């Protein structure tokens, strides 16, 4: 499994689904922990984007590269 923005989205939507499960919902503390870790990953991706801007890179490693089926590639201007 790739560790990229698509994987993060999949995990976060999975947490939402588990929270909505009426028979066996995810523990709120566990969901909060997942949310906290996701925020750290998002913040690190923001740093990657800023680094890519500063160095002239076109795509951040966390933002899946071109040619990945079903994935939107985010490109920095320039």
N, CA and C atoms as an extended XYZ file, in Angstrom:
234
Properties=species:S:1:pos:R:3:atomname:S:1:resname:S:1:resid:I:1 pbc="F F F"
N         0.838       -1.179        0.000 N   UNK     1
C         0.000        0.000        0.000 CA  UNK     1
C         0.888        1.248        0.000 C   UNK     1
N         0.575        2.171       -0.888 N   UNK     2
C         1.321        3.425       -0.965 CA  UNK     2
C         0.917        4.348        0.177 C   UNK     2
N         1.853        5.101        0.663 N   UNK     3
C         1.558        6.104        1.684 CA  UNK     3
C         1.481        7.453        0.996 C   UNK     3
N         0.299        7.753        0.458 N   UNK     4
C         0.100        9.004       -0.243 CA  UNK     4
C        -1.250        9.592        0.141 C   UNK     4
N        -1.608       10.689       -0.481 N   UNK     5
C        -2.837       11.389       -0.135 CA  UNK     5
C        -4.070       10.513       -0.355 C   UNK     5
N        -4.047        9.679       -1.374 N   UNK     6
C        -5.197        8.810       -1.642 CA  UNK     6
C        -5.385        7.791       -0.526 C   UNK     6
N        -4.285        7.230       -0.051 N   UNK     7
C        -4.359        6.269        1.045 CA  UNK     7
C        -4.880        6.938        2.310 C   UNK     7
N        -4.394        8.147        2.577 N   UNK     8
C        -4.859        8.883        3.748 CA  UNK     8
C        -6.353        9.130        3.665 C   UNK     8
N        -6.827        9.561        2.504 N   UNK     9
C        -8.272        9.770        2.332 CA  UNK     9
C        -9.043        8.488        2.586 C   UNK     9
N        -8.552        7.375        2.026 N   UNK    10
C        -9.233        6.087        2.222 CA  UNK    10
C        -9.342        5.743        3.703 C   UNK    10
N        -8.267        5.929        4.434 N   UNK    11
C        -8.285        5.628        5.869 CA  UNK    11
C        -9.258        6.533        6.618 C   UNK    11
N        -9.235        7.810        6.291 N   UNK    12
C       -10.106        8.758        6.996 CA  UNK    12
C       -11.579        8.492        6.693 C   UNK    12
N       -11.896        8.173        5.442 N   UNK    13
C       -13.278        7.829        5.136 CA  UNK    13
C       -13.677        6.518        5.804 C   UNK    13
N       -12.715        5.605        5.948 N   UNK    14
C       -12.979        4.370        6.681 CA  UNK    14
C       -13.320        4.641        8.140 C   UNK    14
N       -12.618        5.597        8.748 N   UNK    15
C       -12.902        5.975       10.131 CA  UNK    15
C       -14.317        6.553       10.235 C   UNK    15
N       -14.681        7.379        9.279 N   UNK    16
C       -16.040        7.940        9.284 CA  UNK    16
C       -17.073        6.822        9.216 C   UNK    16
N       -16.840        5.858        8.333 N   UNK    17
C       -17.772        4.731        8.214 CA  UNK    17
C       -17.862        3.956        9.528 C   UNK    17
N       -16.719        3.734       10.175 N   UNK    18
C       -16.718        3.007       11.440 CA  UNK    18
C       -17.427        3.791       12.535 C   UNK    18
N       -17.279        5.091       12.530 N   UNK    19
C       -17.977        5.918       13.515 CA  UNK    19
C       -19.489        5.845       13.318 C   UNK    19
N       -19.921        5.691       12.063 N   UNK    20
C       -21.357        5.642       11.760 CA  UNK    20
C       -21.968        4.263       12.002 C   UNK    20
N       -21.146        3.243       12.214 N   UNK    21
C       -21.636        1.879       12.417 CA  UNK    21
C       -22.443        1.813       13.713 C   UNK    21
N       -23.748        1.583       13.585 N   UNK    22
C       -24.625        1.582       14.757 CA  UNK    22
C       -24.414        0.358       15.646 C   UNK    22
N       -23.982       -0.751       15.060 N   UNK    23
C       -23.801       -1.977       15.835 CA  UNK    23
C       -22.484       -1.997       16.598 C   UNK    23
N       -21.426       -1.497       15.985 N   UNK    24
C       -20.109       -1.521       16.618 CA  UNK    24
C       -19.315       -0.290       16.203 C   UNK    24
N       -19.688        0.890       16.713 N   UNK    25
C       -18.980        2.110       16.305 CA  UNK    25
C       -17.556        2.157       16.854 C   UNK    25
N       -16.699        2.842       16.118 N   UNK    26
C       -15.324        3.032       16.573 CA  UNK    26
C       -15.329        3.884       17.836 C   UNK    26
N       -14.442        3.555       18.738 N   UNK    27
C       -14.266        4.325       19.963 CA  UNK    27
C       -13.856        5.755       19.604 C   UNK    27
N       -14.472        6.733       20.249 N   UNK    28
C       -14.203        8.137       19.956 CA  UNK    28
C       -12.723        8.485       20.191 C   UNK    28
N       -12.137        7.960       21.234 N   UNK    29
C       -10.724        8.252       21.515 CA  UNK    29
C        -9.830        7.736       20.389 C   UNK    29
N       -10.168        6.580       19.864 N   UNK    30
C        -9.384        6.017       18.754 CA  UNK    30
C        -9.547        6.878       17.502 C   UNK    30
N       -10.770        7.298       17.219 N   UNK    31
C       -11.022        8.159       16.067 CA  UNK    31
C       -10.259        9.477       16.210 C   UNK    31
N       -10.219       10.010       17.412 N   UNK    32
C        -9.484       11.254       17.676 CA  UNK    32
C        -7.992       11.050       17.423 C   UNK    32
N        -7.468        9.899       17.847 N   UNK    33
C        -6.051        9.600       17.619 CA  UNK    33
C        -5.760        9.526       16.123 C   UNK    33
N        -6.634        8.883       15.361 N   UNK    34
C        -6.460        8.802       13.911 CA  UNK    34
C        -6.482       10.208       13.315 C   UNK    34
N        -7.431       11.015       13.766 N   UNK    35
C        -7.545       12.388       13.282 CA  UNK    35
C        -6.280       13.197       13.582 C   UNK    35
N        -5.752       13.038       14.776 N   UNK    36
C        -4.541       13.765       15.161 CA  UNK    36
C        -3.349       13.371       14.288 C   UNK    36
N        -3.199       12.071       14.050 N   UNK    37
C        -2.096       11.600       13.206 CA  UNK    37
C        -2.285       12.093       11.771 C   UNK    37
N        -3.518       12.049       11.283 N   UNK    38
C        -3.799       12.534        9.935 CA  UNK    38
C        -3.425       14.005        9.807 C   UNK    38
N        -3.710       14.790       10.830 N   UNK    39
C        -3.377       16.209       10.782 CA  UNK    39
C        -1.865       16.419       10.710 C   UNK    39
N        -1.118       15.606       11.424 N   UNK    40
C         0.345       15.697       11.356 CA  UNK    40
C         0.819       15.362        9.933 C   UNK    40
N         0.230       14.341        9.329 N   UNK    41
C         0.608       13.965        7.963 CA  UNK    41
C         0.266       15.094        6.995 C   UNK    41
N        -0.900       15.685        7.156 N   UNK    42
C        -1.313       16.791        6.296 CA  UNK    42
C        -0.366       17.972        6.458 C   UNK    42
N        -0.009       18.274        7.694 N   UNK    43
C         0.927       19.377        7.936 CA  UNK    43
C         2.286       19.102        7.298 C   UNK    43
N         2.750       17.854        7.351 N   UNK    44
C         4.028       17.532        6.722 CA  UNK    44
C         3.913       17.630        5.200 C   UNK    44
N         2.747       17.289        4.648 N   UNK    45
C         2.535       17.434        3.202 CA  UNK    45
C         2.576       18.906        2.802 C   UNK    45
N         2.043       19.771        3.662 N   UNK    46
C         2.104       21.208        3.384 CA  UNK    46
C         3.561       21.673        3.317 C   UNK    46
N         4.392       21.127        4.194 N   UNK    47
C         5.820       21.466        4.166 CA  UNK    47
C         6.439       20.957        2.870 C   UNK    47
N         6.056       19.745        2.446 N   UNK    48
C         6.554       19.206        1.174 CA  UNK    48
C         6.201       20.125        0.016 C   UNK    48
N         4.965       20.615        0.011 N   UNK    49
C         4.521       21.497       -1.067 CA  UNK    49
C         5.339       22.786       -1.055 C   UNK    49
N         5.555       23.335        0.119 N   UNK    50
C         6.364       24.547        0.220 CA  UNK    50
C         7.800       24.288       -0.257 C   UNK    50
N         8.333       23.137        0.087 N   UNK    51
C         9.686       22.775       -0.358 CA  UNK    51
C         9.714       22.629       -1.876 C   UNK    51
N         8.686       21.998       -2.432 N   UNK    52
C         8.610       21.840       -3.884 CA  UNK    52
C         8.546       23.203       -4.558 C   UNK    52
N         7.781       24.116       -3.980 N   UNK    53
C         7.721       25.473       -4.533 CA  UNK    53
C         9.101       26.130       -4.492 C   UNK    53
N         9.783       25.979       -3.368 N   UNK    54
C        11.082       26.626       -3.190 CA  UNK    54
C        12.154       26.047       -4.109 C   UNK    54
N        12.053       24.771       -4.428 N   UNK    55
C        13.082       24.120       -5.247 CA  UNK    55
C        12.695       23.994       -6.712 C   UNK    55
N        11.454       24.373       -7.028 N   UNK    56
C        11.000       24.287       -8.414 CA  UNK    56
C        10.500       22.921       -8.828 C   UNK    56
N        10.331       22.014       -7.879 N   UNK    57
C         9.792       20.688       -8.197 CA  UNK    57
C         8.341       20.836       -8.653 C   UNK    57
N         7.894       19.957       -9.521 N   UNK    58
C         6.533       20.042      -10.049 CA  UNK    58
C         5.519       19.313       -9.183 C   UNK    58
N         5.906       18.206       -8.543 N   UNK    59
C         4.965       17.388       -7.775 CA  UNK    59
C         5.620       16.980       -6.470 C   UNK    59
N         4.876       17.054       -5.397 N   UNK    60
C         5.347       16.574       -4.108 CA  UNK    60
C         5.213       15.057       -4.073 C   UNK    60
N         6.100       14.353       -3.368 N   UNK    61
C         6.040       12.903       -3.279 CA  UNK    61
C         4.773       12.379       -2.629 C   UNK    61
N         4.214       13.130       -1.708 N   UNK    62
C         2.991       12.713       -1.020 CA  UNK    62
C         1.781       12.840       -1.929 C   UNK    62
N         1.824       13.818       -2.805 N   UNK    63
C         0.745       14.012       -3.768 CA  UNK    63
C         1.068       13.125       -4.951 C   UNK    63
N         0.310       12.082       -5.132 N   UNK    64
C         0.606       11.018       -6.085 CA  UNK    64
C         0.986       11.556       -7.454 C   UNK    64
N         1.981       10.928       -8.030 N   UNK    65
C         2.532       11.388       -9.300 CA  UNK    65
C         1.632       11.128      -10.487 C   UNK    65
N         2.011       11.647      -11.639 N   UNK    66
C         1.200       11.526      -12.850 CA  UNK    66
C         1.084       10.081      -13.310 C   UNK    66
N        -0.032        9.788      -13.943 N   UNK    67
C        -0.232        8.465      -14.527 CA  UNK    67
C        -0.823        7.436      -13.589 C   UNK    67
N        -1.162        7.806      -12.364 N   UNK    68
C        -1.777        6.862      -11.446 CA  UNK    68
C        -3.268        6.816      -11.738 C   UNK    68
N        -3.804        5.670      -12.162 N   UNK    69
C        -5.225        5.587      -12.511 CA  UNK    69
C        -6.125        5.973      -11.341 C   UNK    69
N        -7.125        6.783      -11.645 N   UNK    70
C        -8.108        7.154      -10.639 CA  UNK    70
C        -7.623        8.159       -9.614 C   UNK    70
N        -6.463        8.743       -9.836 N   UNK    71
C        -5.888        9.675       -8.869 CA  UNK    71
C        -5.675       11.019       -9.551 C   UNK    71
N        -6.092       12.078       -8.879 N   UNK    72
C        -5.841       13.425       -9.376 CA  UNK    72
C        -4.444       13.844       -8.979 C   UNK    72
N        -3.684       14.322       -9.942 N   UNK    73
C        -2.337       14.794       -9.665 CA  UNK    73
C        -2.393       16.289       -9.433 C   UNK    73
N        -1.874       16.724       -8.305 N   UNK    74
C        -1.843       18.144       -7.958 CA  UNK    74
C        -0.483       18.687       -8.373 C   UNK    74
N        -0.498       19.691       -9.208 N   UNK    75
C         0.745       20.287       -9.676 CA  UNK    75
C         0.867       21.702       -9.144 C   UNK    75
N         2.066       22.067       -8.845 N   UNK    76
C         2.343       23.416       -8.395 CA  UNK    76
C         2.528       24.316       -9.607 C   UNK    76
N         2.070       25.557       -9.518 N   UNK    77
C         2.237       26.453      -10.658 CA  UNK    77
C         3.718       26.767      -10.908 C   UNK    77
N         4.038       26.985      -12.167 N   UNK    78
C         5.401       27.400      -12.481 CA  UNK    78
C         6.162       26.500      -13.364 C   UNK    78
